[in-house]
Amino acid sequence: MNFAPDLFSTAWHVGAICCGAGVGAWIYRTAPWRRLLDGHQLNALLGAAVILTLLWSMNAGVKPGLNLHLLGAMASTLIFGPQLALVVVALALLGITINGSAEWAAYPLNLLVMGIVPVLAGRFYFRLVERWLPKHFFVYIFINAFIGAAAVVLVQGAVASVMLFAAGAYPADLLLSEYLPFFLLLGFAEAWLSGMALTLLVVYRPEWVASFDDRSYLNQ
């Protein structure tokens, strides 16, 4: 994560810009912007962006582009929905780019791998759980928020590794031995963070969580 721009050719950067523009148009057309007319919802979104900026500023890594940090994508997706979650992620990425933790030239690629991929993966996972498992409070917390967060981190790590290999930035054996395995540990930490955050919110502020419905999850 936090890719260095010189690890990728111009074609990769152009592709990321096109993908980001397409997703941006989708967000503009479909996002529930009316939710932000509520001052509490707007403050929650901006607060989430600040929290992610702080989390993403604390990263570890030994080689350019092989940084690791907590993601928060699944929690953001469950709380705000995919469109507004991508807004949160874009603002957080803007924050770490301004403070120098990431480079401006890599913003589209970083947004793709740290925002678009994990948020859409989280939304797909949530849809699968909704379809195949009962709507129960513990299913929501443990399957969606806890296990889902870990799964999304693993997907994001796999996609980042494939991109680095396909771009010729690093050999596969280095990525498999010194990068990808650490996403297992990161996924465990991410699961706890997401699980605790969603538990607190659905107990004390369920109206802030777009994917949680009291009538569906508590009246079973």
C-alpha positions in Angstrom: 0.0 0.0 0.0 1.1 3.6 -0.4 2.5 2.7 -3.8 5.5 4.6 -5.1 4.7 6.0 -8.6 7.9 4.9 -10.2 7.1 1.2 -9.6 4.4 1.4 -12.3 4.5 2.4 -16.0 2.5 5.2 -17.5 -0.2 2.7 -18.7 -0.9 1.7 -15.1 -1.3 5.3 -14.0 -3.6 6.1 -17.0 -5.7 3.0 -16.3 -6.1 3.9 -12.6 -7.1 7.4 -13.6 -9.8 6.1 -16.0 -11.0 3.6 -13.3 -11.2 6.3 -10.7 -13.1 8.7 -13.1 -15.6 6.0 -13.8 -16.2 5.2 -10.1 -16.3 8.9 -9.4 -19.1 9.4 -11.9 -21.0 6.4 -10.3 -20.6 8.0 -6.9 -21.8 11.3 -8.1 -24.9 9.8 -9.6 -25.9 7.3 -7.0 -24.6 8.4 -3.6 -27.2 9.2 -0.9 -26.1 12.8 -0.6 -29.2 13.7 1.3 -27.9 11.8 4.3 -25.2 14.5 4.6 -27.8 17.2 5.1 -28.0 15.8 8.6 -25.2 17.5 10.5 -24.5 14.3 12.6 -24.1 12.2 9.5 -21.8 14.8 7.9 -19.7 15.0 11.1 -19.5 11.2 11.3 -18.2 11.0 7.7 -15.6 13.7 8.2 -14.6 12.2 11.5 -14.2 8.8 9.9 -11.9 10.4 7.2 -9.8 12.0 10.0 -9.5 8.7 11.8 -8.5 6.8 8.7 -5.9 9.5 7.9 -4.3 8.9 11.3 -4.4 5.1 10.9 -2.9 5.2 7.4 -0.2 7.6 8.6 1.1 4.9 10.9 2.5 2.3 8.6 5.4 -0.2 8.4 7.4 -1.3 5.5 10.9 -2.1 4.3 10.7 -1.5 0.6 8.9 1.2 -1.5 5.3 0.2 -2.1 5.3 -2.6 0.5 3.9 -0.6 3.4 1.3 -2.1 5.7 -1.3 -0.3 7.7 -4.9 -0.8 9.0 -7.5 -0.2 6.3 -10.9 0.5 7.7 -12.6 -0.1 4.4 -15.1 -2.8 5.6 -16.2 -0.7 8.6 -16.6 2.4 6.3 -18.7 0.4 3.8 -21.0 -1.0 6.5 -21.4 2.4 8.2 -21.8 4.7 5.2 -22.6 2.4 2.2 -20.1 1.9 -0.7 -20.5 5.3 -2.3 -19.9 7.4 0.8 -17.3 5.0 2.0 -15.3 5.7 -1.1 -15.7 9.4 -0.3 -14.3 8.7 3.2 -11.4 6.8 1.7 -10.6 9.4 -0.9 -10.5 12.1 1.8 -8.3 10.0 4.0 -5.9 9.3 1.1 -5.9 13.1 0.4 -4.9 13.6 4.0 -1.9 11.2 4.0 -0.8 12.6 0.6 -0.8 16.1 1.9 1.2 15.1 5.0 3.8 13.4 2.8 3.0 9.7 3.6 2.1 9.1 0.0 3.0 10.7 -3.3 0.6 12.8 -5.4 1.6 11.0 -8.6 0.4 7.7 -7.1 -2.9 9.0 -5.8 -5.0 7.2 -8.5 -3.3 3.9 -8.0 -3.5 4.2 -4.2 -7.1 5.1 -4.5 -7.7 2.0 -6.6 -5.9 -0.4 -4.4 -6.8 1.1 -1.0 -10.3 2.3 -1.7 -12.1 1.1 -4.8 -11.0 -2.6 -4.5 -11.6 -3.1 -0.8 -14.8 -1.1 -0.6 -16.4 -2.9 -3.6 -15.1 -6.3 -2.2 -16.7 -5.4 1.1 -20.0 -4.6 -0.5 -20.0 -7.8 -2.5 -19.2 -9.8 0.7 -22.0 -8.1 2.6 -24.5 -8.9 -0.2 -23.5 -12.6 -0.1 -24.0 -12.7 3.7 -27.3 -11.0 3.4 -28.4 -13.5 0.8 -27.3 -16.7 2.4 -27.3 -16.2 6.1 -30.1 -15.1 8.5 -30.4 -11.4 9.5 -29.3 -11.7 13.1 -27.3 -9.3 15.3 -24.5 -11.7 15.9 -24.3 -12.6 12.2 -24.0 -8.9 11.4 -21.2 -8.3 14.0 -19.1 -11.5 13.7 -19.7 -12.4 10.0 -19.9 -9.0 8.4 -17.9 -6.7 10.7 -15.3 -9.1 12.1 -14.7 -11.8 9.5 -15.6 -9.5 6.6 -13.0 -7.0 7.6 -10.3 -9.6 7.7 -11.4 -11.0 4.3 -11.3 -7.6 2.7 -7.8 -7.0 3.9 -6.7 -10.3 2.4 -8.3 -9.5 -0.9 -6.7 -6.1 -0.9 -3.3 -7.6 -0.1 -3.7 -10.2 -2.9 -4.7 -7.5 -5.4 -1.8 -5.3 -4.4 0.7 -8.2 -4.7 -0.7 -9.1 -8.2 -0.4 -5.5 -9.3 3.2 -5.2 -8.1 4.2 -8.5 -9.8 2.3 -7.7 -13.0 4.0 -4.3 -13.2 7.4 -5.9 -12.8 8.1 -4.0 -9.5 9.0 -7.0 -7.4 9.4 -10.8 -8.1 6.7 -13.2 -7.0 8.9 -15.0 -4.5 9.7 -11.8 -2.6 6.0 -10.8 -2.5 4.9 -14.3 -1.4 7.5 -14.5 1.4 8.0 -10.9 2.6 4.7 -9.1 1.9 1.6 -11.2 1.4 1.9 -13.3 4.6 1.8 -10.2 6.8 -1.7 -9.5 5.6 -2.9 -12.4 7.7 -1.7 -10.6 10.8 -3.1 -7.3 9.5 -6.4 -8.9 8.8 -6.7 -10.1 12.5 -6.1 -6.6 13.8 -8.5 -5.1 11.2 -11.2 -7.6 12.2 -10.9 -6.5 15.9 -11.0 -2.8 14.9 -14.0 -3.2 12.6 -15.9 -5.5 15.0 -15.5 -3.2 18.0 -16.4 -0.1 16.0 -19.6 -1.6 14.5 -20.6 -3.1 17.9 -20.4 0.3 19.6 -22.2 2.1 16.7 -25.1 -0.4 16.4 -25.6 -0.3 20.2 -25.4 3.5 20.7 -25.9 5.1 17.3 -27.6 2.6 15.0 -29.1 5.4 12.9 -25.6 6.2 11.8 -25.0 2.7 10.3 -26.5 2.6 6.8 -26.4 -1.3 6.5 -28.0 -1.9 9.9 -31.8 -2.1 10.4 -33.2 -2.6 13.9 -36.3 -4.2 12.5 -34.3 -6.8 10.6 -31.5 -7.6 12.9 -33.0 -7.3 16.4 -36.5 -8.7 15.8 -35.4 -12.2 14.9 
